[in-house]
Amino acid sequence: MIVVGADVHVRNSFLHATDENGRPLVKGRFANLADDLTRFCANARAADGGDEHAIRFALESTTNSRAMQRMLHHAAVDAGFKSIDGNVLDARKLRIIAESVCKNDAVDARTINELARSNLKLPTCYMPDDEEFALREHLRARTDLVRQRTSIKNRIHAVLHRRGILRPRGDLFTQAGQAFLNDAPFDEAGRLIVEHYRALYATIDQHIDASTRELRGVMRRPRWAKSAALLQTMPGIGMLTALTILAELGDLKRFKSRASVANYAGLTPVQRDTNNKHYSGGITRRGSSHLRHMLSEAAWIAVRKVPAYEHMFDRIAQRRGKQVAIVAIARRMLEDAVRMLWKEEAFRYVSVAATTDAPSCDRKVASSVAG
């Protein structure tokens, strides 16, 4: 088997190929283009004698690691390899192993190659399939549009504030609010700026509406329809939150427990135990920030509608504050949502007593998580 360690960048990558015993075959910098990567694979096979049909790639996780994994796979196929294995390694966990005083692209590629040839069980990243990836991108893009729309609202408010114009109570982007903006006593520059912002706001609003319609169509697809409907039986979870949970978690079979799902989402507290010293800090925030944001928004609605969540929220908020409490509720909601999906059951209102006798993991979140 030929083993390749790849240090990936935006436009090019440093690739280091050896046989399974570590004998160097090909190394160097190659452009992240199909032709260059195919040439690299062909050269590595030729250097090994041309009879080898198996190749293994290993690369650190980066923004473009999913694309590079696919490009390397297609390049290996074009070069004549029959057995192809490609793993994206978790850069955060590998940093402890691979960091050295002398660090450059060649060293990194060689180190990744050595790790790939070892018998170690290396930490790999989950790579979403095409449907999951497309849904993630769509949901995140819609969130970006909503944030841009909010930013424009704030800028219009700032224009009013700088000119001492008191706006009416309520939303400026209702019919009454728009009428106020039409008649507001702006100077020439202020009027021009506000009109530009209003036009931009209207355009973004149209794109958000179009995105919402498209996501409704996605939710009706067989892959997502049943699971999304189950999740929406939980108060606080609507279409967007349900699709976000499904897209960001991906294959639920890879999780062994409720706690492992919360850990993946970055909703578990940092803990350090060494030499009889214990440290417990804020949440790790290592998972999808988009998923955490959506769950936190859903949690504010759920605490008003689910007595068990409300009781848990009040109990934690008295000791740790509302922000810490809402993060704990978000974690509990995610764990309950995954349980619903595993058992294919709709949401059931648990008793307040069940929340009072919460598992140790919930008590740990209540005492140590930071918002």
C-alpha positions in Angstrom: 0.0 0.0 0.0 1.1 3.5 -0.8 0.6 6.0 2.0 0.3 9.8 1.5 0.5 12.5 4.1 -0.9 15.9 2.9 -0.4 19.3 4.3 -3.3 21.2 2.7 -3.5 24.9 1.9 -5.9 27.0 -0.2 -4.1 26.8 -3.6 -1.6 24.0 -3.2 -0.6 21.2 -0.9 2.6 19.5 0.2 2.3 15.8 -0.4 4.6 13.1 1.0 4.2 9.6 -0.4 5.9 6.4 0.9 5.3 2.7 0.8 3.9 1.0 3.9 7.4 0.5 5.2 8.3 4.2 5.0 10.4 4.1 1.8 10.1 7.6 0.2 8.4 7.6 -3.2 7.4 11.1 -4.2 7.2 14.4 -2.2 6.7 18.0 -3.1 4.3 20.8 -3.5 1.4 20.3 -6.0 -1.4 22.6 -7.0 -4.9 21.7 -5.8 -6.0 20.9 -9.3 -7.2 17.6 -10.8 -4.3 17.3 -13.3 -1.6 18.0 -10.8 -3.0 15.6 -8.2 -3.5 12.9 -10.8 0.2 13.4 -11.9 1.3 13.0 -8.2 -0.6 9.7 -7.8 0.7 8.4 -11.1 4.3 9.3 -10.1 3.9 7.6 -6.7 2.6 4.5 -8.3 5.4 4.4 -10.9 8.0 5.0 -8.2 6.7 1.9 -6.4 7.0 -0.2 -9.5 3.6 0.3 -11.0 2.0 -2.8 -9.5 0.5 -1.3 -6.4 -3.3 -0.9 -6.5 -3.9 0.4 -3.0 -3.4 3.9 -1.6 -4.2 5.7 1.6 -4.5 9.4 2.1 -4.3 11.3 5.4 -4.8 15.1 5.7 -5.5 17.5 8.5 -8.9 19.1 8.8 -9.2 22.5 7.1 -11.9 24.5 5.5 -11.4 22.8 2.2 -10.5 19.3 3.5 -13.8 17.8 2.3 -13.1 19.0 -1.3 -9.5 17.9 -1.1 -10.5 14.4 0.1 -12.7 14.1 -3.0 -10.2 15.5 -5.4 -7.5 13.1 -4.1 -9.9 10.2 -4.4 -10.7 11.0 -8.1 -7.0 11.6 -8.8 -6.2 8.1 -7.4 -8.9 6.5 -9.6 -7.6 8.3 -12.7 -4.1 7.0 -11.8 -5.3 3.4 -11.8 -5.6 2.6 -8.1 -8.4 0.1 -7.2 -8.4 0.4 -3.4 -8.6 4.0 -2.0 -8.8 5.1 1.6 -8.9 8.7 2.6 -9.2 10.1 6.1 -9.4 13.7 7.3 -7.7 13.8 10.7 -8.8 16.1 13.5 -6.2 18.9 13.6 -7.1 20.0 17.1 -6.4 16.5 18.6 -3.4 15.9 16.4 -1.7 19.1 17.4 -0.7 17.6 20.7 1.0 14.7 18.8 2.4 16.5 15.8 3.7 19.8 17.2 7.4 20.2 17.1 10.0 22.9 17.4 10.9 22.7 13.7 7.5 23.0 11.9 7.0 23.6 8.2 4.9 22.1 5.3 7.4 19.3 4.6 7.7 18.3 8.2 3.9 18.4 8.7 3.3 16.2 5.6 6.0 13.7 6.7 4.5 13.6 10.3 1.0 13.0 8.9 2.4 10.2 6.7 4.1 8.6 9.7 0.9 8.7 11.7 -1.1 7.2 8.8 1.4 4.3 8.6 1.2 3.7 12.4 -1.1 1.3 14.1 -2.6 4.1 16.2 -6.3 4.7 16.1 -6.2 8.2 14.8 -8.9 10.8 15.5 -10.8 11.4 12.3 -13.4 14.0 11.3 -16.9 13.1 10.2 -17.4 14.1 6.5 -21.0 14.8 5.6 -22.4 13.3 2.4 -23.7 15.5 -0.5 -27.2 16.0 0.9 -26.0 16.8 4.4 -23.4 19.2 3.1 -25.8 21.0 0.8 -28.4 21.4 3.7 -25.7 22.7 6.1 -24.5 25.2 3.5 -28.1 26.4 2.8 -29.0 26.8 6.5 -25.8 28.6 7.3 -26.2 30.9 4.3 -29.7 31.8 5.4 -28.5 32.6 8.9 -25.8 34.9 7.4 -28.6 36.7 5.5 -30.6 37.2 8.6 -27.6 38.7 10.4 -27.0 41.0 7.5 -30.6 42.1 7.6 -30.4 42.8 11.4 -27.2 44.8 10.8 -29.0 47.0 8.3 -31.8 47.6 10.8 -29.3 48.7 13.4 -27.6 51.0 10.9 -30.9 52.8 10.1 -31.5 53.2 13.8 -28.1 54.7 14.1 -28.8 57.2 11.4 -32.0 58.3 13.2 -30.1 58.5 16.6 -27.3 60.6 15.2 -29.8 63.1 14.0 -31.9 63.2 17.1 -35.0 61.8 15.4 -37.1 59.8 17.8 -38.6 56.7 16.2 -42.0 55.4 17.2 -42.3 52.4 19.5 -42.3 49.1 17.6 -40.6 47.8 14.5 -39.5 50.3 11.9 -40.1 47.7 9.2 -43.8 47.3 9.7 -46.2 49.3 7.5 -46.5 52.0 10.2 -42.7 52.1 10.6 -42.1 52.5 6.9 -44.6 55.4 6.8 -42.6 57.1 9.6 -39.4 56.7 7.6 -41.0 58.2 4.5 -42.0 61.4 6.5 -39.0 61.6 8.8 -37.2 65.0 8.7 -33.9 63.8 7.3 -31.2 66.0 5.8 -30.2 65.3 2.3 -27.3 62.9 3.2 -29.5 61.1 5.8 -32.3 60.6 3.4 -29.9 59.2 0.8 -28.3 56.8 3.2 -31.6 55.5 4.6 -33.0 54.9 1.2 -29.9 52.9 0.2 -30.3 50.8 3.4 -34.0 50.3 2.8 -33.4 49.0 -0.7 -30.7 46.7 0.5 -33.0 45.5 3.3 -35.8 44.7 0.9 -33.5 42.7 -1.4 -32.1 40.6 1.5 -35.6 40.1 2.8 -36.7 38.7 -0.6 -33.7 36.3 -0.6 -34.5 35.1 2.9 -38.1 34.4 1.9 -36.9 32.5 -1.1 -34.5 30.5 1.0 -37.3 29.6 3.5 -39.5 28.3 0.6 -36.7 26.2 -0.7 -36.0 24.7 2.8 -39.7 23.8 3.1 -39.3 21.8 -0.1 -36.1 20.2 1.3 -37.9 19.2 4.5 -40.5 17.3 2.4 -37.9 15.0 0.9 -38.1 11.4 2.2 -34.7 11.6 3.9 -35.7 14.4 6.2 -39.5 14.4 6.3 -40.1 11.9 9.1 -37.2 13.0 11.3 -38.0 16.7 10.9 -41.7 16.0 11.8 -40.7 14.2 15.0 -38.4 17.0 16.1 -41.1 19.6 15.6 -43.3 17.9 18.2 -40.9 19.4 20.7 -42.0 22.9 21.8 -39.5 25.5 20.6 -38.3 23.5 17.6 -39.5 24.6 14.2 -38.6 23.8 10.7 -35.2 25.6 10.7 -34.1 24.2 14.0 -35.2 20.7 13.1 -33.2 20.8 9.8 -30.2 22.3 11.6 -30.1 19.4 14.1 -30.4 16.8 11.3 -27.8 18.5 9.1 -25.2 19.3 11.8 -25.3 15.9 13.5 -25.4 13.8 10.4 -25.3 10.0 11.0 -26.7 9.5 14.5 -25.4 5.9 14.6 -21.9 7.2 15.3 -22.9 8.6 18.7 -22.9 6.1 21.6 -24.9 8.1 24.2 -26.8 11.4 24.8 -23.7 12.8 26.5 -21.6 12.1 23.4 -24.0 14.1 21.3 -23.8 17.1 23.7 -20.0 16.8 23.6 -20.0 16.9 19.8 -22.1 20.0 19.8 -19.7 21.7 22.3 -22.3 22.0 25.0 -20.4 20.1 27.7 -18.2 21.9 30.3 -14.4 21.9 30.2 -13.0 19.6 32.9 -9.4 19.1 34.1 -8.6 16.5 36.7 -4.9 16.1 37.6 -2.9 15.5 40.8 -6.0 15.8 43.0 -6.8 19.1 41.5 -10.2 19.7 39.7 -11.1 22.4 37.3 -14.5 22.9 35.7 -15.0 25.8 33.3 -17.3 26.9 30.6 -18.6 24.9 27.7 -16.0 23.7 25.2 -17.6 25.4 22.1 -15.9 22.8 19.9 -18.9 21.8 17.8 -21.0 23.7 15.4 -21.6 27.3 16.6 -24.6 27.4 14.2 -26.2 24.4 16.0 -25.6 25.9 19.5 -27.1 29.2 18.4 -30.3 27.6 17.0 -30.7 25.5 20.1 -30.3 28.5 22.4 -33.0 30.4 20.5 -35.3 27.3 20.7 -34.6 26.9 24.5 -36.0 30.4 25.3 -39.3 29.3 23.8 -39.3 25.8 25.3 -38.8 27.0 28.9 -42.1 28.8 28.6 -44.0 25.8 27.3 -42.5 22.7 28.9 -42.9 22.7 32.8 -39.9 20.4 33.3 -37.6 22.7 31.3 -39.1 25.7 33.1 -38.4 24.1 36.5 -34.8 23.2 35.5 -34.2 26.7 34.1 -35.5 28.4 37.3 -33.4 26.1 39.5 -30.2 26.8 37.6 -30.8 30.5 37.0 -31.1 31.2 40.8 -27.6 29.9 41.3 -25.8 30.6 38.0 -27.8 33.2 36.1 -30.1 33.0 33.1 -27.5 32.7 30.4 -25.9 29.6 32.0 -29.4 28.2 32.6 -30.4 28.6 28.9 -27.3 26.7 27.8 -28.2 23.9 30.1 -31.7 23.8 28.6 -30.2 23.8 25.1 -28.1 20.8 26.0 -31.1 19.0 27.5 -33.2 19.7 24.5 -30.5 18.3 22.1 -30.2 15.2 24.1 -34.0 14.7 24.3 -34.2 15.4 20.5 -31.6 12.7 19.7 -33.4 10.3 22.0 -36.6 11.0 20.0 -34.8 10.2 16.8 -33.2 7.0 18.1 -36.6 5.7 19.3 -38.6 7.3 16.6 -41.0 8.7 19.1 -42.7 12.1 19.4 -41.9 14.5 22.3 -43.5 13.5 25.6 -43.8 16.0 28.4 -41.7 14.7 31.3 -42.7 15.4 34.9 -41.1 18.1 37.0 -39.9 15.3 39.4 -37.9 13.7 36.5 -36.1 17.0 36.0 -35.4 17.4 39.7 -33.9 14.0 39.7 -31.8 14.8 36.6 -28.8 12.6 35.6 -25.4 13.6 36.9 -24.5 15.0 33.5 -27.3 17.6 33.8 -26.3 18.5 37.3 -22.8 18.9 36.1 -23.9 21.3 33.4 -26.0 23.2 35.9 -23.0 23.8 38.2 -20.2 24.4 35.8 -21.3 25.5 32.3 -20.8 29.1 31.3 -22.9 30.8 28.7 
